[in-house]
């Protein structure tokens, strides 16, 4: 959230406030609970993407945001605390 002290109002140049929608607390309830994800660096296109956990909880699944290459990562029994990985 931006700090309101970072704003500078110049008389006569003030733009109208954009409609920001509901308050952040309302937004999180409207979208439902956050789904677990992994951040992936797709080496094929030099781009970051997310793999969302599947509804059955067995895999993280997603695609490269540029070329659409599919990436599927199984959820292991031991787990890891890492959230960023690289896919080639």
Buried (B, 14 or more C-beta within 10 A) or exposed (E): EEEEEEEEEEEEEEEEEEEEEEEEEEEEEEEEEEEEBBEBBBEEBEEEBEBEBEEEEEBBBBBBBEEEBEBEBEEEEEEEEEEEBEBE
